[in-house]
Amino acid sequence: MSHEIRDALPDDLPAILDIYNDAVRNTTAIWNETPVDLANRQAWFDTRAQQGYPILVAVDGADVLGYASFGDWRPFEGFRHTVEHSVYVRSDQRGKGLGPALMIALIERAQGCGKHVMVAAIESGNAASVHLHERLGFVVTGQMAQVGVKFGRWLDLTFMQRVLSPGADPDQP
């Protein structure tokens, strides 16, 4: 399989919407229970652009196979060097190495933006995602039991993080 990772374009939004809504309907990767519309994804796209944060897509030609992005972890100045990310791969493309490829590119972009820490919030039962993050240098920093609900069951949340710039001076931009 050949694929390319590039910045998302507005024309990619319908495919991103389909991947997102599939995850809403069929997985615990997203704890929303209601699919969204294209206007929602456009607003998300526009917000990321205004923040200077990337949305990356894995594509095979014009076919979007997955996407990844990061945003502010918390809306307070003291957290300005920390981002939280999301990675979603189309259901028929999972297990083909796209998740790690998107993550590696996303980590590089976060480092390029001068970010210090990348946070992952993962449904604790998602062993594949936890393992992927461990392989990429993330460590478990906390677990919260029964903080979410979906598909009629309680969900536990695992927090993981990777320090992107060990030894960095927090006073430098």
C-alpha positions as CSV (number, residue, x, y, z in Angstrom):
1,M,0.0,0.0,0.0
2,S,1.3,3.4,-0.9
3,H,0.2,6.5,1.0
4,E,1.3,10.0,1.5
5,I,0.8,12.2,4.6
6,R,0.0,15.8,3.9
7,D,-1.8,18.8,5.3
8,A,-5.6,18.5,5.0
9,L,-7.4,20.6,2.5
10,P,-11.0,21.8,2.6
11,D,-11.9,19.3,-0.1
12,D,-10.8,16.5,2.4
13,L,-13.5,17.5,4.9
14,P,-16.3,15.1,3.6
15,A,-14.0,12.1,4.0
16,I,-12.8,13.4,7.4
17,L,-16.5,13.7,8.4
18,D,-17.2,10.1,7.3
19,I,-14.2,8.8,9.3
20,Y,-15.2,10.8,12.4
21,N,-18.9,9.8,12.2
22,D,-17.9,6.1,11.8
23,A,-15.9,6.4,15.0
24,V,-18.8,8.1,16.7
25,R,-21.2,5.4,15.7
26,N,-19.0,2.3,16.1
27,T,-16.2,2.9,18.5
28,T,-15.3,4.3,21.9
29,A,-12.4,6.3,20.4
30,I,-14.8,9.3,20.4
31,W,-17.2,9.6,23.4
32,N,-19.7,11.7,21.4
33,E,-22.8,9.7,20.7
34,T,-24.3,11.9,18.0
35,P,-22.8,12.2,14.5
36,V,-21.9,15.7,13.3
37,D,-22.5,17.5,10.1
38,L,-20.1,19.1,7.6
39,A,-20.5,22.5,9.2
40,N,-19.2,21.1,12.4
41,R,-16.1,19.7,10.8
42,Q,-15.6,23.0,8.8
43,A,-15.7,24.9,12.1
44,W,-13.1,22.5,13.6
45,F,-10.9,22.9,10.5
46,D,-11.2,26.7,10.7
47,T,-10.3,26.7,14.4
48,R,-7.2,24.6,13.9
49,A,-6.1,26.9,11.1
50,Q,-6.6,30.0,13.2
51,Q,-4.6,28.4,16.0
52,G,-1.8,27.5,13.6
53,Y,-2.3,23.8,14.3
54,P,-2.1,21.1,11.7
55,I,-4.7,18.6,10.4
56,L,-2.8,15.9,8.6
57,V,-4.3,13.3,6.3
58,A,-3.0,10.0,5.0
59,V,-4.0,9.7,1.4
60,D,-3.7,7.2,-1.4
61,G,-4.2,9.5,-4.4
62,A,-7.4,11.5,-3.6
63,D,-8.6,8.8,-1.2
64,V,-8.4,10.0,2.5
65,L,-7.4,6.9,4.6
66,G,-7.1,8.6,8.0
67,Y,-6.4,11.9,9.7
68,A,-4.7,13.4,12.8
69,S,-4.5,16.7,14.5
70,F,-3.8,18.4,17.8
71,G,-5.2,21.3,19.7
72,D,-4.7,23.1,23.0
73,W,-4.9,20.7,26.0
74,R,-6.6,23.2,28.3
75,P,-7.7,26.8,27.7
76,F,-5.3,28.5,30.1
77,E,-2.0,30.2,29.4
78,G,-0.1,28.0,31.8
79,F,-0.8,25.0,29.5
80,R,0.3,26.8,26.3
81,H,3.2,24.4,25.7
82,T,1.0,21.3,25.9
83,V,-1.3,19.9,23.2
84,E,-3.7,16.9,23.0
85,H,-4.0,15.0,19.8
86,S,-6.4,12.8,18.0
87,V,-5.7,10.1,15.3
88,Y,-8.4,8.3,13.3
89,V,-8.0,5.8,10.6
90,R,-10.8,4.6,8.2
91,S,-12.2,1.3,9.5
92,D,-11.1,-0.6,6.4
93,Q,-7.6,0.7,6.7
94,R,-6.8,-0.1,10.3
95,G,-3.8,-2.3,11.1
96,K,-1.9,-1.2,8.0
97,G,0.5,1.2,9.7
98,L,-1.3,4.4,9.0
99,G,-1.8,5.3,12.7
100,P,1.9,5.2,13.5
101,A,2.8,7.1,10.3
102,L,0.2,9.8,11.2
103,M,1.4,10.0,14.8
104,I,5.1,10.3,13.8
105,A,4.3,13.2,11.5
106,L,2.1,14.8,14.1
107,I,4.8,14.6,16.8
108,E,7.2,16.2,14.4
109,R,4.8,19.0,13.7
110,A,4.2,19.6,17.4
111,Q,7.9,19.8,18.0
112,G,8.1,22.2,15.1
113,C,5.5,24.4,16.8
114,G,7.7,24.5,19.9
115,K,5.3,22.3,22.0
116,H,6.8,20.7,25.0
117,V,4.3,17.9,25.9
118,M,1.7,15.9,23.8
119,V,-1.1,14.3,25.7
120,A,-3.3,11.4,24.7
121,A,-6.7,10.6,26.4
122,I,-7.5,7.0,25.4
123,E,-10.4,4.8,26.4
124,S,-8.7,2.3,28.6
125,G,-10.0,-0.8,26.8
126,N,-8.4,0.4,23.5
127,A,-5.3,-1.8,23.9
128,A,-4.1,-1.2,20.3
129,S,-4.0,2.6,20.9
130,V,-2.3,2.3,24.2
131,H,0.3,0.0,22.7
132,L,0.9,2.3,19.7
133,H,1.5,5.3,22.0
134,E,3.9,3.2,24.2
135,R,5.9,2.3,21.1
136,L,6.1,6.0,20.3
137,G,7.5,7.0,23.7
138,F,4.3,7.9,25.5
139,V,3.9,6.9,29.1
140,V,0.8,6.3,31.2
141,T,0.4,9.2,33.6
142,G,-3.1,8.5,35.0
143,Q,-6.3,6.5,34.8
144,M,-9.8,7.6,35.6
145,A,-12.4,4.9,36.2
146,Q,-16.0,5.3,34.9
147,V,-15.7,8.9,33.8
148,G,-17.6,8.3,30.5
149,V,-20.4,6.3,29.1
150,K,-21.2,5.0,25.7
151,F,-23.0,1.9,24.3
152,G,-24.7,1.4,27.7
153,R,-21.5,0.9,29.6
154,W,-19.1,2.9,31.7
155,L,-15.8,3.9,30.1
156,D,-12.4,4.4,31.8
157,L,-9.9,6.9,30.6
158,T,-6.2,6.5,30.4
159,F,-4.0,9.5,30.1
160,M,-0.6,9.2,28.4
161,Q,2.0,11.8,27.6
162,R,5.2,12.3,25.7
163,V,7.7,15.0,26.5
164,L,8.7,16.5,23.1
165,S,11.5,18.7,24.2
166,P,13.3,17.3,27.3
167,G,15.3,20.0,29.1
168,A,13.6,22.9,27.4
169,D,13.5,26.2,29.1
170,P,9.9,27.1,29.8
171,D,10.6,30.8,29.5
172,Q,11.7,30.5,25.8
173,P,9.0,30.9,23.2
